[in-house]
Each structure stands twice: as structure tokens, then as C-alpha cells.
Amino acid sequence: MFKVYIDNDENSSNIRKLLFDSINIYTHSNKEKVKIFNIEYYKWIEDKLYDIYNTFSKKKESNYFIKSISSTADGMYFRSLADRSFNLQKELKNFIKNISYEFTKNSCN
């Protein structure tokens, strides 16, 4: 789901640039249609993450961190804009690995 943030192949790099340019345009728009799209986009991402979590987790009450996953990825992207030394791909991979570990640990209990 976060492949475009992480991979460095040419295709992912081009999609990432397009995505980030689009995010920049959408976040600075006052058009109602764009605002609605943004809300629906994040709702879709959250629904997909809940589906993944509910498919693999035995502890349904541990899903409190779902909304933070996409928000953290976006925050990391914005940080990478301000701090060129921040390695978005590396940090997001580490974040996902740590979330996966917590997910596995919580699901097995």
C-alpha cells in the first residue's frame, strides 16, 4: 500500500513525484469538490487498513493505531520536503516494520 513511498525504481519515483505534486495542489485548494475528494481518499485508505487488520488480527480491540498509519506516512512526506536529509523511504520502511511487529505481537496474545 505504501510502495510508492518506499521503492526507488523509476516508475515508483515518477508516481511518487506525481502523488506529491498532487497532494501539494489538493492541500492548498479551497474548492469544495477537492475537499470532499480528500476526505473520501483518507476514508478509503482507513477502510483498507481496517480490512487488512481485521483479516489478520485476533484482537479486534487493538485497532486503535489504524488512523495513525496513513497520517504518519503523510507526516513523514512533509518532513522530507522540509529536511532533505530525512530519508523518507528508509524511515517509512522502519515505521511499517515496527507497526508490523506490534501488530504481530498484539495478534498473537
All heavy atoms as an XYZ file, in Angstrom:
931
protein
N       0.815     -1.192      0.000
C       0.000      0.000      0.000
C       0.865      1.266      0.000
O       0.493      2.277     -0.576
C      -0.904     -0.025      1.225
C      -2.059      0.897      1.148
S      -3.263      0.439      2.413
C      -4.646      1.314      1.823
N       2.044      1.197      0.611
C       2.930      2.353      0.672
C       4.123      2.187     -0.270
O       5.129      2.863     -0.128
C       3.402      2.569      2.111
C       2.272      2.870      3.054
C       1.813      1.917      3.940
C       1.651      4.106      3.028
C       0.752      2.198      4.793
C       0.595      4.397      3.881
C       0.150      3.436      4.762
N       3.982      1.301     -1.244
C       5.059      1.010     -2.192
C       5.589      2.271     -2.859
O       6.800      2.443     -3.008
C       4.555      0.029     -3.247
C       5.550     -0.339     -4.318
C       4.909     -1.262     -5.346
C       5.830     -1.821     -6.381
N       6.781     -0.934     -6.978
N       4.709      3.155     -3.241
C       5.130      4.355     -3.952
C       6.032      5.232     -3.077
O       6.905      5.927     -3.584
C       3.913      5.140     -4.482
C       3.158      5.827     -3.361
C       4.326      6.156     -5.516
N       5.867      5.186     -1.773
C       6.727      5.947     -0.863
C       8.096      5.286     -0.707
O       9.088      5.958     -0.460
C       6.104      6.021      0.540
C       4.982      7.003      0.717
C       3.666      6.575      0.772
C       5.239      8.363      0.867
C       2.632      7.474      0.974
C       4.207      9.272      1.068
C       2.909      8.817      1.120
O       1.892      9.700      1.320
N       8.130      3.964     -0.797
C       9.314      3.211     -0.398
C      10.240      2.862     -1.562
O      11.447      3.045     -1.470
C       8.883      1.928      0.350
C       8.193      2.320      1.656
C      10.071      1.034      0.614
C       7.552      1.168      2.394
N       9.700      2.334     -2.656
C      10.548      1.863     -3.750
C      11.254      3.009     -4.465
O      10.746      4.125     -4.540
C       9.724      1.066     -4.763
C       9.403     -0.335     -4.266
O       9.913     -0.716     -3.191
O       8.649     -1.038     -4.938
N      12.426      2.696     -4.999
C      13.217      3.702     -5.704
C      13.330      3.457     -7.200
O      14.092      4.141     -7.867
C      14.626      3.786     -5.095
C      14.628      4.608     -3.836
O      13.932      5.611     -3.739
N      15.406      4.186     -2.859
N      12.587      2.477     -7.722
C      12.647      2.250     -9.159
C      12.059      3.458     -9.888
O      11.390      4.306     -9.298
C      11.908      0.958     -9.543
C      10.439      0.995     -9.180
O       9.651      1.580     -9.952
O      10.087      0.446     -8.112
N      12.338      3.562    -11.172
C      11.934      4.742    -11.933
C      10.424      4.959    -11.926
O       9.946      6.083    -11.752
C      12.429      4.634    -13.383
C      12.136      5.870    -14.201
C      12.668      5.793    -15.625
O      13.351      4.806    -15.965
O      12.390      6.727    -16.394
N       9.658      3.891    -12.086
C       8.205      4.008    -12.096
C       7.679      4.549    -10.766
O       6.870      5.480    -10.728
C       7.567      2.658    -12.419
C       6.087      2.763    -12.686
O       5.625      3.687    -13.347
N       5.336      1.808    -12.166
N       8.145      3.975     -9.657
C       7.707      4.449     -8.338
C       8.132      5.887     -8.100
O       7.381      6.685     -7.537
C       8.276      3.555     -7.234
O       7.686      2.278     -7.295
N       9.328      6.224     -8.532
C       9.822      7.592     -8.371
C       8.950      8.584     -9.132
O       8.602      9.654     -8.606
C      11.270      7.672     -8.862
O      11.760      8.966     -8.725
N       8.560      8.244    -10.346
C       7.689      9.117    -11.141
C       6.303      9.241    -10.522
O       5.733     10.332    -10.447
C       7.576      8.603    -12.574
C       8.857      8.774    -13.353
O       9.683      9.627    -13.048
N       9.035      7.950    -14.372
N       5.759      8.115    -10.054
C       4.438      8.141     -9.416
C       4.505      8.946     -8.121
O       3.601      9.721     -7.816
C       3.922      6.707     -9.159
C       3.626      6.018    -10.496
C       2.679      6.722     -8.281
C       3.315      4.542    -10.381
N       5.596      8.764     -7.357
C       5.763      9.499     -6.106
C       5.775     11.008     -6.368
O       5.111     11.770     -5.679
C       7.052      9.055     -5.402
C       7.238      9.636     -4.037
C       8.381      8.969     -3.250
N       9.621      8.870     -3.962
C      10.182      7.712     -4.347
N       9.603      6.562     -4.094
N      11.330      7.714     -4.983
N       6.509     11.437     -7.381
C       6.559     12.862     -7.714
C       5.167     13.365     -8.088
O       4.727     14.417     -7.610
C       7.532     13.129     -8.853
C       7.640     14.611     -9.185
C       8.645     14.870    -10.267
C       8.799     16.318    -10.650
N       7.828     17.266    -10.231
N       4.456     12.608     -8.915
C       3.099     12.983     -9.297
C       2.187     13.036     -8.073
O       1.416     13.982     -7.893
C       2.547     11.991    -10.325
C       1.126     12.227    -10.816
C       1.025     13.564    -11.553
C       0.713     11.093    -11.751
N       2.281     12.033     -7.213
C       1.471     11.990     -6.000
C       1.760     13.195     -5.115
O       0.847     13.867     -4.647
C       1.744     10.694     -5.228
C       1.101     10.580     -3.849
C      -0.421     10.509     -3.956
C       1.633      9.368     -3.123
N       3.023     13.477     -4.890
C       3.393     14.581     -4.004
C       2.988     15.928     -4.588
O       2.526     16.803     -3.862
C       4.880     14.551     -3.704
C       5.315     13.336     -2.901
C       6.647     13.024     -2.788
C       4.400     12.514     -2.269
C       7.066     11.928     -2.055
C       4.798     11.411     -1.534
C       6.144     11.115     -1.427
N       3.154     16.089     -5.901
C       2.694     17.328     -6.544
C       1.181     17.467     -6.399
O       0.668     18.558     -6.144
C       3.090     17.359     -8.016
C       4.580     17.581     -8.222
O       5.277     17.967     -7.257
O       5.054     17.363     -9.358
N       0.477     16.348     -6.551
C      -0.985     16.366     -6.410
C      -1.395     16.701     -4.982
O      -2.317     17.488     -4.768
C      -1.585     15.011     -6.801
O      -1.304     14.730     -8.155
N      -0.706     16.107     -4.012
C      -1.008     16.399     -2.609
C      -0.827     17.890     -2.345
O      -1.660     18.522     -1.695
C      -0.120     15.564     -1.650
C      -0.553     14.097     -1.677
C      -0.191     16.106     -0.223
C       0.371     13.162     -0.919
N       0.241     18.449     -2.868
C       0.504     19.872     -2.689
C      -0.626     20.717     -3.270
O      -1.116     21.658     -2.634
C       1.841     20.240     -3.333
C       2.269     21.636     -2.990
O       2.054     22.107     -1.885
N       2.866     22.307     -3.940
N      -1.086     20.371     -4.449
C      -2.174     21.108     -5.090
C      -3.468     20.951     -4.285
O      -4.156     21.921     -3.995
C      -2.384     20.622     -6.542
C      -1.209     21.068     -7.408
C      -3.705     21.144     -7.109
C      -1.168     20.410     -8.786
N      -3.779     19.706     -3.905
C      -5.030     19.442     -3.191
C      -5.070     20.061     -1.806
O      -6.105     20.517     -1.351
C      -5.299     17.937     -3.099
C      -5.872     17.373     -4.370
C      -5.129     16.545     -5.193
C      -7.171     17.674     -4.747
C      -5.667     16.039     -6.360
C      -7.717     17.167     -5.914
C      -6.956     16.354     -6.710
O      -7.491     15.863     -7.865
N      -3.943     20.072     -1.116
C      -3.959     20.615      0.245
C      -4.074     22.137      0.264
O      -4.408     22.710      1.290
C      -2.711     20.199      1.047
O      -1.543     20.603      0.334
C      -2.701     18.710      1.296
N      -3.818     22.769     -0.864
C      -3.906     24.230     -0.936
C      -5.127     24.704     -1.723
O      -5.216     25.862     -2.092
C      -2.627     24.810     -1.548
C      -1.445     24.631     -0.658
N      -0.618     23.544     -0.747
C      -0.987     25.376      0.375
C       0.321     23.638      0.168
N       0.122     24.731      0.868
N      -6.069     23.827     -1.940
C      -7.260     24.179     -2.701
C      -8.407     24.542     -1.764
O      -8.591     23.931     -0.716
C      -7.692     23.007     -3.580
O      -8.894     23.321     -4.243
N      -9.188     25.530     -2.179
C     -10.394     25.898     -1.430
C     -11.660     25.381     -2.108
O     -12.757     25.689     -1.658
C     -10.477     27.421     -1.282
C      -9.417     27.940     -0.327
O      -9.098     27.295      0.661
N      -8.854     29.081     -0.641
N     -11.487     24.604     -3.161
C     -12.647     24.079     -3.882
C     -13.307     22.967     -3.076
O     -12.644     22.060     -2.587
C     -12.227     23.552     -5.254
C     -11.739     24.649     -6.176
C     -11.412     24.093     -7.537
C     -10.947     25.226     -8.443
N     -10.606     24.749     -9.765
N     -14.634     23.055     -2.953
C     -15.388     22.082     -2.170
C     -15.211     20.663     -2.710
O     -15.090     19.696     -1.945
C     -16.870     22.468     -2.146
C     -17.667     21.758     -1.085
C     -17.184     22.038      0.331
O     -16.661     23.135      0.601
O     -17.342     21.135      1.175
N     -15.176     20.522     -4.031
C     -15.029     19.208     -4.657
C     -13.687     18.562     -4.252
O     -13.623     17.363     -3.996
C     -15.100     19.374     -6.177
C     -15.290     18.109     -6.937
C     -15.532     18.425     -8.406
C     -15.938     17.197     -9.161
N     -16.209     17.460    -10.568
N     -12.646     19.359     -4.177
C     -11.327     18.858     -3.785
C     -11.331     18.465     -2.317
O     -10.791     17.423     -1.937
C     -10.234     19.908     -4.081
C      -8.898     19.484     -3.505
C     -10.123     20.149     -5.579
N     -11.958     19.258     -1.468
C     -12.043     18.939     -0.044
C     -12.780     17.618      0.176
O     -12.366     16.799      0.991
C     -12.731     20.067      0.714
C     -11.902     21.341      0.783
C     -12.671     22.436      1.487
C     -11.895     23.734      1.515
N     -12.621     24.817      2.162
N     -13.863     17.425     -0.558
C     -14.632     16.179     -0.448
C     -13.791     14.996     -0.917
O     -13.777     13.935     -0.289
C     -15.953     16.278     -1.245
C     -16.895     17.269     -0.545
C     -16.621     14.918     -1.394
C     -18.116     17.657     -1.360
N     -13.054     15.179     -2.011
C     -12.174     14.121     -2.515
C     -11.156     13.723     -1.441
O     -10.920     12.536     -1.211
C     -11.438     14.564     -3.782
C     -10.389     13.587     -4.217
C     -10.731     12.465     -4.947
C      -9.060     13.784     -3.872
C      -9.760     11.549     -5.336
C      -8.089     12.876     -4.246
C      -8.435     11.758     -4.979
N     -10.536     14.709     -0.794
C      -9.542     14.427      0.241
C     -10.134     13.606      1.374
O      -9.531     12.644      1.842
C      -8.951     15.727      0.797
C      -8.018     16.391     -0.177
O      -7.449     15.757     -1.047
N      -7.866     17.697     -0.037
N     -11.321     13.974      1.823
C     -11.990     13.241      2.907
C     -12.281     11.805      2.464
O     -12.025     10.846      3.201
C     -13.284     13.966      3.333
C     -12.928     15.280      4.035
C     -14.143     13.071      4.231
C     -14.107     16.216      4.222
N     -12.795     11.643      1.258
C     -13.107     10.302      0.743
C     -11.847      9.471      0.545
O     -11.840      8.261      0.792
C     -13.901     10.416     -0.552
C     -15.315     10.928     -0.327
C     -16.081     11.169     -1.618
O     -15.494     11.066     -2.722
O     -17.278     11.491     -1.517
N     -10.763     10.111      0.122
C      -9.495      9.415     -0.087
C      -8.987      8.817      1.233
O      -8.656      7.638      1.297
C      -8.469     10.395     -0.670
C      -7.057      9.882     -0.692
C      -6.668      8.915     -1.615
C      -6.106     10.361      0.203
C      -5.367      8.440     -1.642
C      -4.809      9.900      0.181
C      -4.438      8.940     -0.739
O      -3.150      8.477     -0.755
N      -8.963      9.626      2.283
C      -8.491      9.114      3.569
C      -9.444      8.093      4.160
O      -9.014      7.134      4.813
C      -8.219     10.260      4.551
C      -6.894     10.918      4.245
C      -6.847     12.170      3.661
C      -5.696     10.258      4.502
C      -5.623     12.765      3.346
C      -4.480     10.848      4.193
C      -4.445     12.099      3.620
O      -3.248     12.665      3.311
N     -10.714      8.246      3.938
C     -11.682      7.254      4.393
C     -11.424      5.919      3.696
O     -11.444      4.857      4.323
C     -13.115      7.749      4.100
C     -14.201      6.748      4.395
C     -14.532      6.672      5.869
C     -15.756      5.838      6.121
N     -15.476      4.466      6.471
N     -11.143      5.966      2.396
C     -10.841      4.752      1.629
C      -9.590      4.070      2.171
O      -9.586      2.856      2.381
C     -10.666      5.105      0.147
C     -10.348      3.930     -0.706
C     -11.238      3.037     -1.245
C      -9.052      3.497     -1.135
N     -10.561      2.078     -1.977
C      -9.221      2.346     -1.923
C      -7.772      3.986     -0.920
C      -8.155      1.667     -2.496
C      -6.698      3.304     -1.488
C      -6.903      2.165     -2.272
N      -8.528      4.841      2.420
C      -7.285      4.274      2.962
C      -7.547      3.624      4.317
O      -7.119      2.491      4.568
C      -6.185      5.352      3.074
C      -5.669      5.710      1.686
C      -5.035      4.876      3.964
C      -4.644      6.817      1.679
N      -8.260      4.324      5.187
C      -8.555      3.762      6.502
C      -9.376      2.486      6.399
O      -9.105      1.506      7.102
C      -9.290      4.779      7.374
C      -8.392      5.882      7.871
C      -9.153      6.965      8.613
O     -10.353      6.777      8.926
O      -8.537      8.001      8.879
N     -10.360      2.469      5.518
C     -11.166      1.262      5.333
C     -10.293      0.091      4.898
O     -10.462     -1.031      5.387
C     -12.273      1.495      4.300
C     -13.388      2.380      4.819
O     -13.450      2.628      6.052
O     -14.203      2.843      3.982
N      -9.366      0.337      3.976
C      -8.472     -0.734      3.500
C      -7.577     -1.220      4.635
O      -7.366     -2.425      4.791
C      -7.611     -0.260      2.332
C      -8.405      0.076      1.093
C      -9.189     -1.125      0.612
C     -10.110     -0.740     -0.514
N     -11.174     -1.673     -0.736
N      -7.041     -0.294      5.424
C      -6.186     -0.693      6.542
C      -6.976     -1.472      7.593
O      -6.486     -2.461      8.142
C      -5.519      0.536      7.169
C      -4.453      1.215      6.302
C      -4.025      2.534      6.928
C      -3.260      0.310      6.094
N      -8.213     -1.054      7.884
C      -9.065     -1.812      8.817
C      -9.343     -3.210      8.271
O      -9.320     -4.192      9.020
C     -10.387     -1.092      9.087
C     -10.295      0.002     10.122
C     -10.507      1.323      9.775
C     -10.008     -0.302     11.449
C     -10.426      2.337     10.723
C      -9.932      0.702     12.412
C     -10.138      2.021     12.035
O     -10.055      3.008     12.975
N      -9.605     -3.313      6.957
C      -9.841     -4.626      6.354
C      -8.629     -5.540      6.530
O      -8.776     -6.712      6.893
C     -10.158     -4.489      4.857
C     -11.536     -3.927      4.584
O     -12.360     -3.854      5.528
O     -11.791     -3.533      3.425
N      -7.449     -5.002      6.266
C      -6.223     -5.792      6.421
C      -6.075     -6.215      7.876
O      -5.816     -7.380      8.181
C      -4.988     -4.978      5.955
C      -5.037     -4.780      4.434
C      -3.691     -5.673      6.370
C      -4.049     -3.752      3.917
N      -6.232     -5.260      8.784
C      -6.084     -5.554     10.209
C      -7.092     -6.616     10.657
O      -6.722     -7.583     11.335
C      -6.260     -4.281     11.030
C      -6.065     -4.516     12.501
C      -4.794     -4.517     13.055
C      -7.153     -4.765     13.326
C      -4.610     -4.749     14.408
C      -6.975     -5.004     14.679
C      -5.709     -4.997     15.210
O      -5.533     -5.246     16.537
N      -8.346     -6.445     10.279
C      -9.384     -7.380     10.712
C      -9.223     -8.759     10.098
O      -9.671     -9.749     10.676
C     -10.761     -6.812     10.419
C     -11.099     -5.658     11.335
O     -10.685     -5.623     12.488
N     -11.825     -4.686     10.820
N      -8.569     -8.842      8.960
C      -8.313    -10.137      8.332
C      -7.289    -10.936      9.122
O      -7.409    -12.151      9.257
C      -7.807     -9.949      6.885
O      -8.834     -9.290      6.142
C      -7.478    -11.272      6.226
N      -6.293    -10.254      9.674
C      -5.177    -10.955     10.296
C      -5.126    -10.873     11.811
O      -4.361    -11.589     12.441
C      -3.851    -10.424      9.727
C      -3.713    -10.703      8.257
C      -3.956     -9.713      7.327
C      -3.368    -11.968      7.813
C      -3.845     -9.969      5.979
C      -3.256    -12.235      6.464
C      -3.498    -11.235      5.540
N      -5.912    -10.038     12.420
C      -5.812     -9.857     13.869
C      -6.863    -10.654     14.614
O      -8.008    -10.743     14.195
C      -5.956     -8.382     14.224
O      -5.895     -8.216     15.621
N      -6.452    -11.189     15.739
C      -7.386    -11.874     16.629
C      -7.921    -10.924     17.693
O      -8.918    -11.192     18.318
C      -6.681    -13.057     17.304
C      -6.291    -14.133     16.326
C      -5.525    -15.230     17.016
C      -5.045    -16.230     15.983
N      -4.012    -17.110     16.480
N      -7.208     -9.821     17.906
C      -7.593     -8.848     18.937
C      -8.154     -7.606     18.253
O      -7.452     -6.645     18.008
C      -6.391     -8.479     19.798
C      -5.922     -9.605     20.709
C      -4.761     -9.169     21.549
C      -5.273     -8.333     22.696
N      -4.212     -7.970     23.643
N      -9.417     -7.634     17.937
C     -10.060     -6.536     17.214
C      -9.996     -5.211     17.970
O      -9.960     -4.154     17.382
C     -11.519     -6.872     16.898
C     -11.700     -8.164     16.143
C     -11.023     -8.139     14.793
C     -11.335     -9.423     14.054
N     -10.277     -9.918     13.249
N      -9.940     -5.288     19.292
C      -9.917     -4.050     20.071
C      -8.560     -3.340     19.998
O      -8.415     -2.229     20.473
C     -10.287     -4.328     21.534
C      -9.269     -5.147     22.315
C      -9.371     -6.657     22.114
O     -10.212     -7.113     21.317
O      -8.595     -7.377     22.755
N      -7.562     -3.945     19.383
C      -6.232     -3.341     19.287
C      -6.057     -2.496     18.029
O      -4.949     -2.127     17.689
C      -5.164     -4.436     19.279
O      -5.274     -5.254     20.390
N      -7.129     -2.172     17.348
C      -7.000     -1.461     16.080
C      -6.922      0.063     16.239
O      -7.103      0.803     15.297
C      -8.131     -1.847     15.129
C      -9.495     -1.383     15.599
O      -9.617     -0.674     16.587
N     -10.527     -1.789     14.886
N      -6.608      0.523     17.431
C      -6.569      1.953     17.722
C      -5.536      2.716     16.904
O      -5.635      3.922     16.748
C      -6.296      2.175     19.210
C      -5.018      1.525     19.687
C      -3.799      2.191     19.588
C      -5.021      0.241     20.203
C      -2.629      1.581     19.990
C      -3.858     -0.367     20.600
C      -2.654      0.297     20.503
O      -1.491     -0.303     20.890
N      -4.524      2.045     16.371
C      -3.454      2.733     15.672
C      -3.684      2.875     14.168
O      -2.885      3.500     13.478
C      -2.120      2.023     15.907
C      -2.114      0.601     15.417
C      -1.827      0.304     14.106
C      -2.416     -0.434     16.281
C      -1.835     -0.994     13.648
C      -2.421     -1.746     15.837
C      -2.134     -2.022     14.515
N      -4.773      2.353     13.638
C      -5.003      2.341     12.192
C      -4.949      3.738     11.584
O      -4.259      3.964     10.603
C      -6.353      1.663     11.858
C      -6.330      0.186     12.247
C      -6.705      1.846     10.397
C      -5.366     -0.681     11.481
N      -5.661      4.690     12.156
C      -5.687      6.038     11.581
C      -4.313      6.694     11.592
O      -4.011      7.519     10.738
C      -6.689      6.927     12.316
C      -8.117      6.588     12.000
C      -9.062      7.581     12.630
C     -10.476      7.243     12.214
N     -11.435      8.236     12.608
N      -3.486      6.321     12.534
C      -2.171      6.953     12.619
C      -1.218      6.480     11.522
O      -0.252      7.175     11.218
C      -1.552      6.706     13.991
O      -1.241      5.342     14.159
N      -1.479      5.331     10.915
C      -0.545      4.803      9.918
C      -0.459      5.722      8.703
O       0.632      6.144      8.314
C      -0.931      3.363      9.499
C      -0.776      2.414     10.687
C      -0.073      2.897      8.325
C      -1.282      1.016     10.424
N      -1.590      6.041      8.081
C      -1.534      6.901      6.891
C      -1.135      8.321      7.263
O      -0.417      8.988      6.506
C      -2.863      6.895      6.138
O      -3.900      7.403      6.939
N      -1.546      8.781      8.425
C      -1.165     10.122      8.863
C       0.337     10.221      9.080
O       0.959     11.230      8.747
C      -1.886     10.483     10.159
O      -3.272     10.482      9.950
N       0.917      9.175      9.636
C       2.361      9.165      9.858
C       3.106      9.169      8.526
O       4.092      9.897      8.368
C       2.772      7.947     10.703
O       2.087      8.015     11.955
C       4.261      7.910     10.937
N       2.635      8.390      7.567
C       3.268      8.376      6.243
C       3.210      9.765      5.612
O       4.202     10.256      5.059
C       2.596      7.345      5.338
N       2.071     10.424      5.702
C       1.943     11.778      5.160
C       2.852     12.757      5.897
O       3.497     13.607      5.287
C       0.496     12.265      5.246
C      -0.412     11.562      4.268
O       0.095     10.898      3.345
O      -1.643     11.675      4.430
N       2.897     12.631      7.227
C       3.770     13.499      8.012
C       5.235     13.306      7.657
O       5.998     14.272      7.575
N       5.613     12.066      7.422
C       6.989     11.787      7.012
C       7.284     12.426      5.655
O       8.373     12.949      5.440
C       7.240     10.287      6.960
C       7.344      9.634      8.301
S       7.628      7.854      8.101
C       8.064      7.413      9.766
N       6.311     12.367      4.760
C       6.490     13.011      3.456
C       6.711     14.509      3.634
O       7.647     15.081      3.079
C       5.288     12.754      2.544
C       5.181     13.777      1.451
C       6.176     13.876      0.482
C       4.134     14.672      1.418
C       6.101     14.842     -0.502
C       4.057     15.636      0.434
C       5.041     15.717     -0.523
O       4.965     16.689     -1.485
N       5.868     15.150      4.427
C       6.010     16.591      4.621
C       7.337     16.931      5.295
O       7.962     17.936      4.976
C       4.816     17.161      5.397
C       3.574     17.228      4.565
C       2.486     16.430      4.863
C       3.498     18.059      3.462
C       1.336     16.468      4.074
C       2.356     18.103      2.666
C       1.270     17.308      2.978
N       7.771     16.087      6.211
C       9.084     16.319      6.824
C      10.182     16.230      5.774
O      11.132     17.020      5.787
C       9.338     15.325      7.947
C      10.700     15.539      8.562
C      10.967     14.689      9.753
N      12.338     14.896     10.191
C      12.859     14.295     11.237
N      12.126     13.484     11.951
N      14.107     14.522     11.555
N      10.068     15.268      4.857
C      11.099     15.119      3.821
C      11.163     16.343      2.905
O      12.206     16.624      2.323
C      10.871     13.842      3.005
O       9.778     13.980      2.122
N      10.050     17.071      2.775
C      10.061     18.301      1.994
C      10.884     19.385      2.687
O      11.587     20.157      2.031
C       8.640     18.825      1.773
C       7.724     18.005      0.885
C       6.329     18.627      0.862
C       8.283     17.891     -0.522
N      10.778     19.430      4.008
C      11.466     20.460      4.777
C      12.911     20.088      5.103
O      13.761     20.955      5.234
C      10.704     20.728      6.072
N      13.177     18.801      5.233
C      14.503     18.322      5.645
C      15.016     17.335      4.601
O      14.658     16.168      4.619
C      14.388     17.662      7.027
C      15.695     17.086      7.532
O      16.732     17.216      6.852
O      15.672     16.480      8.624
N      15.841     17.814      3.709
C      16.333     16.970      2.604
C      17.187     15.800      3.093
O      17.395     14.843      2.372
C      17.122     17.818      1.592
C      16.293     18.850      0.886
C      15.292     18.207     -0.025
N      14.463     19.235     -0.652
C      13.341     18.985     -1.235
N      12.884     17.772     -1.295
N      12.642     19.949     -1.774
N      17.685     15.870      4.324
C      18.487     14.760      4.839
C      17.604     13.643      5.411
O      18.092     12.568      5.727
C      19.465     15.249      5.909
O      18.757     15.689      7.052
N      16.300     13.896      5.559
C      15.367     12.893      6.065
C      15.087     11.891      4.953
O      14.595     12.245      3.888
C      14.062     13.560      6.521
C      13.068     12.608      7.121
C      13.213     12.161      8.423
C      11.986     12.159      6.386
C      12.298     11.296      8.993
C      11.062     11.287      6.939
C      11.223     10.850      8.242
N      15.419     10.642      5.188
C      15.261      9.595      4.179
C      13.862      8.972      4.313
O      13.640      8.086      5.135
C      16.349      8.534      4.354
C      16.328      7.503      3.249
O      15.277      7.138      2.734
N      17.500      7.033      2.897
N      12.940      9.474      3.510
C      11.541      9.044      3.590
C      11.405      7.540      3.417
O      10.721      6.877      4.206
C      10.709      9.779      2.533
C       9.241      9.357      2.413
C       8.505      9.648      3.712
C       8.590     10.069      1.254
N      12.048      6.981      2.407
C      11.906      5.551      2.147
C      12.400      4.728      3.326
O      11.722      3.809      3.785
C      12.651      5.146      0.871
C      12.019      5.644     -0.394
C      12.345      7.098     -0.700
O      13.286      7.668     -0.157
N      11.551      7.708     -1.562
N      13.575      5.055      3.840
C      14.153      4.306      4.958
C      13.275      4.430      6.208
O      12.971      3.433      6.856
C      15.561      4.823      5.253
C      16.212      4.167      6.433
C      17.571      4.794      6.697
C      17.993      4.489      8.115
N      18.851      5.496      8.673
N      12.871      5.650      6.534
C      12.095      5.861      7.753
C      10.706      5.225      7.666
O      10.210      4.680      8.645
C      11.984      7.356      8.061
C      13.308      8.020      8.362
C      14.033      7.407      9.550
O      13.374      6.892     10.484
O      15.279      7.454      9.559
N      10.078      5.282      6.497
C       8.762      4.663      6.354
C       8.865      3.138      6.419
O       8.021      2.479      7.041
C       8.082      5.106      5.063
C       6.636      4.660      4.899
C       5.760      5.111      6.065
C       6.068      5.178      3.593
N       9.911      2.569      5.828
C      10.119      1.120      5.939
C      10.264      0.722      7.407
O       9.663     -0.264      7.852
C      11.374      0.695      5.181
C      11.203      0.568      3.703
C      12.516      0.116      3.079
C      12.448      0.141      1.581
N      13.733     -0.265      0.969
N      11.057      1.486      8.155
C      11.239      1.190      9.583
C       9.923      1.310     10.340
O       9.615      0.486     11.202
C      12.291      2.117     10.202
C      13.686      1.757      9.773
O      13.962      0.629      9.389
N      14.586      2.726      9.819
N       9.160      2.333     10.038
C       7.869      2.532     10.694
C       6.939      1.349     10.426
O       6.330      0.798     11.347
C       7.232      3.841     10.219
C       5.838      4.053     10.731
C       5.610      4.360     12.060
C       4.748      3.946      9.887
C       4.321      4.556     12.545
C       3.463      4.140     10.358
C       3.251      4.437     11.685
N       6.828      0.958      9.159
C       5.943     -0.156      8.797
C       6.426     -1.453      9.446
O       5.628     -2.251      9.942
C       5.815     -0.288      7.274
C       5.039      0.922      6.736
C       5.130     -1.592      6.885
C       5.010      1.023      5.232
N       7.741     -1.654      9.481
C       8.293     -2.845     10.128
C       7.935     -2.854     11.621
O       7.518     -3.876     12.159
C       9.810     -2.896      9.940
C      10.449     -4.161     10.460
C      11.885     -4.343     10.010
C      12.775     -3.275     10.552
N      14.207     -3.528     10.303
N       8.053     -1.706     12.284
C       7.723     -1.633     13.713
C       6.229     -1.826     13.954
O       5.837     -2.508     14.907
C       8.188     -0.296     14.301
C       9.694     -0.222     14.396
O      10.360     -1.232     14.548
N      10.236      0.969     14.289
N       5.388     -1.239     13.113
C       3.939     -1.438     13.236
C       3.604     -2.912     13.015
O       2.789     -3.493     13.738
C       3.170     -0.541     12.233
C       3.213      0.912     12.676
C       1.742     -1.008     12.053
C       2.418      1.225     13.926
N       4.246     -3.521     12.026
C       4.003     -4.944     11.757
C       4.384     -5.797     12.960
O       3.685     -6.746     13.312
C       4.801     -5.403     10.531
O       4.373     -4.726      9.401
N       5.504     -5.446     13.579
C       5.934     -6.185     14.778
C       4.890     -6.051     15.887
O       4.500     -7.037     16.510
C       7.294     -5.670     15.256
C       7.679     -6.236     16.602
C       8.139     -7.548     16.716
C       7.568     -5.470     17.753
C       8.471     -8.077     17.951
C       7.898     -5.986     18.997
C       8.351     -7.293     19.092
O       8.666     -7.803     20.315
N       4.449     -4.826     16.138
C       3.431     -4.599     17.176
C       2.130     -5.326     16.826
O       1.493     -5.908     17.690
C       3.162     -3.101     17.360
C       4.307     -2.367     18.023
C       4.607     -2.874     19.424
O       3.658     -3.177     20.182
O       5.795     -2.977     19.763
N       1.781     -5.268     15.555
C       0.568     -5.936     15.086
C       0.666     -7.442     15.352
O      -0.243     -8.047     15.894
C       0.408     -5.652     13.589
C      -0.669     -6.465     12.927
C      -1.995     -6.098     13.083
C      -0.367     -7.545     12.139
C      -2.998     -6.825     12.467
C      -1.356     -8.272     11.522
C      -2.674     -7.906     11.685
N       1.797     -8.032     15.009
C       2.005     -9.462     15.194
C       2.004     -9.804     16.683
O       1.379    -10.775     17.102
C       3.332     -9.905     14.566
O       3.319     -9.536     13.182
C       3.536    -11.394     14.663
N       2.690     -8.993     17.459
C       2.767     -9.228     18.904
C       1.373     -9.153     19.523
O       0.989    -10.013     20.302
C       3.693     -8.182     19.534
C       3.913     -8.390     21.023
C       4.925     -7.388     21.564
C       4.240     -6.077     21.806
N       5.062     -5.092     22.492
N       0.595     -8.146     19.153
C      -0.754     -7.983     19.713
C      -1.717     -9.041     19.209
O      -2.630     -9.429     19.909
C      -1.310     -6.591     19.388
C      -0.649     -5.516     20.216
O      -0.159     -5.788     21.298
N      -0.618     -4.320     19.693
N      -1.517     -9.518     17.985
C      -2.437    -10.502     17.413
C      -2.229    -11.891     18.001
O      -3.134    -12.700     18.018
C      -2.236    -10.586     15.897
O      -2.644     -9.379     15.308
N      -1.041    -12.140     18.470
C      -0.727    -13.477     18.991
C      -1.133    -13.642     20.449
O      -1.159    -14.752     20.959
C       0.757    -13.772     18.836
S       1.243    -13.896     17.106
N      -1.391    -12.574     21.135
C      -1.738    -12.659     22.555
C      -3.167    -13.077     22.759
O      -4.030    -12.840     22.054
C      -1.497    -11.310     23.256
C      -0.019    -10.986     23.300
O       0.816    -11.885     23.286
N       0.285     -9.716     23.356
